[in-house]
């Protein structure tokens, strides 16, 4: 396992975050321009030098169009940039199912680069079940990361994806305040079978978390 310098580690994690967030692989020039805007670098030459050093370590490669790709192998593991997220059973994307609030089923190991600006201690994961949120990119079996919700004003929740606990049951839906007394939890699905859930403010209802990111099951080795 190869050791990396601080610059190499930072650039590799920034490249990983760029690819994850934008769903594209940048050229060295485009990547440099993004780093410039973020104030993370000042010279294209310095970026190129680090990229070339990562290529020699077989951690980064460029295709025929000069686009950058991260090479996933065992040559590098920065465990200081990995944290554990508790996994709380299943949360339905259809009918609400039992929510194991006090029963951690395991832990996901996740790079801090995927959640810059977030407090790792406030994050948790649930495994999605069903297809009622597939239009939002949440499919059956996906891991969905949420940030713990602190009780308070719910105005800023409007339109956000949440995991809600109703009478001890959990479901993933979009939050919408229908009236002063009614809250609607709306699906966003290609399956017309799924319908909204309407809750009165007097019902046993808790917002467990606010959506941060989905980790598709297709990336998980089975």
C-alpha positions in Angstrom: 0.0 0.0 0.0 1.5 3.3 -1.1 1.7 6.4 1.1 0.6 9.7 -0.4 1.6 13.2 0.3 -0.9 15.7 1.6 -1.3 17.3 -1.8 -1.8 13.9 -3.5 -4.5 12.9 -0.9 -6.3 16.2 -1.2 -6.3 16.2 -5.0 -7.5 12.5 -5.1 -10.4 13.2 -2.7 -11.3 16.4 -4.6 -11.4 14.4 -7.9 -13.5 11.7 -6.3 -16.0 14.3 -5.0 -16.1 16.0 -8.4 -16.9 12.8 -10.2 -19.5 11.7 -7.6 -21.3 15.1 -7.6 -21.2 15.9 -11.3 -21.5 12.4 -12.7 -18.7 13.2 -15.2 -15.0 12.8 -15.6 -13.2 16.1 -16.1 -10.1 16.9 -18.1 -7.1 18.1 -16.1 -7.8 21.7 -17.3 -11.5 21.6 -16.3 -10.6 20.1 -13.0 -8.1 22.8 -12.4 -10.6 25.5 -13.2 -13.0 24.0 -10.6 -10.3 23.9 -8.0 -9.5 27.5 -8.8 -13.1 28.6 -8.2 -13.0 26.8 -4.8 -9.7 28.5 -3.9 -8.0 25.1 -3.5 -5.2 25.7 -6.0 -3.3 28.4 -7.9 -1.4 26.7 -10.7 -2.3 24.3 -13.5 1.3 23.2 -13.5 1.1 22.1 -9.8 -2.1 20.2 -10.5 -0.6 18.5 -13.5 2.4 17.5 -11.4 0.2 15.9 -8.8 -1.9 14.1 -11.4 1.2 12.7 -13.0 2.5 11.5 -9.7 -0.9 9.8 -9.1 -0.7 8.2 -12.5 2.7 6.7 -11.7 1.1 5.2 -8.5 -1.7 3.7 -10.7 -4.3 5.7 -8.8 -5.4 8.0 -11.6 -5.6 7.4 -15.4 -6.5 9.5 -18.4 -8.4 8.3 -21.5 -7.8 9.2 -25.1 -9.8 12.4 -24.6 -7.6 13.4 -21.6 -10.4 12.8 -19.1 -9.5 11.8 -15.6 -10.5 8.5 -13.9 -9.8 7.2 -10.5 -8.3 3.7 -10.4 -9.9 1.7 -7.6 -7.3 -0.7 -6.3 -5.5 -1.7 -3.1 -2.5 0.6 -3.6 -4.1 3.3 -1.5 -6.4 3.4 1.5 -6.7 6.6 3.6 -8.6 5.2 6.6 -8.5 8.6 8.3 -11.0 9.8 5.6 -13.4 6.9 6.3 -16.1 7.0 8.9 -18.9 4.6 10.0 -22.5 5.3 9.5 -25.1 3.3 11.4 -27.6 1.3 9.3 -31.1 1.2 10.8 -32.9 -1.7 9.0 -35.4 -1.0 6.2 -37.4 2.1 5.4 -40.1 1.5 2.9 -40.5 3.4 -0.3 -44.0 2.0 -0.6 -46.1 1.0 2.5 -44.5 2.0 5.8 -42.7 -0.9 7.5 -41.2 -1.4 10.9 -38.4 1.0 11.7 -35.6 -0.5 13.9 -34.8 2.8 15.6 -33.0 1.2 18.5 -31.6 -1.7 16.5 -28.5 -1.0 14.4 -28.2 -3.6 11.7 -24.6 -2.7 10.9 -22.4 0.1 9.7 -21.5 1.5 6.3 -17.9 2.6 5.8 -18.0 5.9 3.9 -15.5 8.5 2.6 -15.7 11.9 4.3 -15.2 13.4 0.8 -18.8 12.4 0.0 -20.1 14.4 2.9 -18.0 17.6 3.1 -19.5 20.1 5.5 -21.6 17.4 7.3 -21.2 16.2 10.8 -20.6 12.4 10.6 -22.1 11.9 14.0 -25.4 13.2 12.7 -25.6 10.9 9.7 -27.4 7.5 9.5 -28.4 5.1 6.8 -31.5 3.1 5.9 -31.9 0.5 3.2 -34.7 1.5 0.9 -37.5 -1.0 0.1 -39.9 -0.5 -2.8 -40.1 1.9 -5.8 -42.2 4.8 -4.7 -39.2 7.2 -4.9 -37.5 5.9 -8.0 -38.0 9.2 -9.9 -35.8 10.7 -7.3 -33.1 8.1 -7.9 -33.9 6.0 -4.9 -34.5 2.4 -5.9 -35.3 -0.9 -4.2 -32.3 -2.0 -2.1 -30.4 1.3 -2.2 -28.7 2.7 0.9 -30.0 6.1 1.7 -28.1 8.5 3.9 -30.0 10.9 6.1 -29.0 13.7 8.5 -30.7 13.5 11.9 -33.5 16.1 12.2 -33.7 18.3 15.2 -37.2 19.3 16.3 -38.1 22.8 15.4 -39.6 24.8 12.6 -40.7 22.5 9.7 -41.0 25.3 7.2 -37.6 24.6 5.6 -38.6 20.9 5.1 -41.1 21.9 2.3 -40.4 19.7 -0.7 -37.5 17.8 0.9 -37.0 14.1 1.0 -37.3 12.8 4.5 -37.6 9.5 6.4 -40.7 9.7 8.5 -41.7 7.5 11.4 -45.4 7.0 11.8 -46.6 5.0 14.8 -43.2 3.3 14.9 -43.2 2.6 11.2 -40.8 4.3 8.7 -41.1 5.5 5.1 -39.2 7.6 2.7 -41.2 10.4 1.0 -41.2 14.1 0.1 -42.6 16.4 2.7 -45.3 18.9 2.0 -47.5 21.0 4.3 -51.0 20.7 2.9 -52.7 22.9 5.5 -52.2 24.1 9.0 -53.3 20.8 10.3 -52.3 18.3 7.6 -48.9 17.1 6.4 -48.6 15.1 3.2 -45.9 12.6 2.4 -45.7 12.3 -1.3 -44.1 9.5 -3.5 -42.3 10.3 -6.7 -42.6 7.1 -8.7 -42.9 5.6 -12.2 -45.4 3.2 -10.5 -48.9 4.8 -10.3 -49.9 2.4 -7.5 -48.2 4.6 -4.9 -50.3 7.3 -3.3 -49.6 10.1 -0.8 -49.8 9.6 3.0 -51.8 12.3 4.8 -51.1 13.0 8.5 -52.9 15.2 11.0 -50.7 17.2 13.3 -52.1 15.3 16.3 -51.0 11.9 14.9 -47.9 10.1 16.3 -45.4 11.4 13.7 -41.7 12.0 13.8 -39.3 13.2 11.2 -36.2 11.0 11.7 -33.9 12.5 9.1 -33.5 14.7 6.0 -32.1 13.2 2.8 -28.4 13.7 2.1 -27.4 11.1 -0.6 -28.3 7.8 -2.1 -25.7 5.1 -2.5 -27.2 2.8 -5.2 -27.2 -0.9 -4.6 -25.7 -1.4 -8.1 -22.4 -0.2 -6.6 -22.5 -2.8 -3.8 -20.6 -6.1 -4.3 -23.0 -9.0 -3.5 
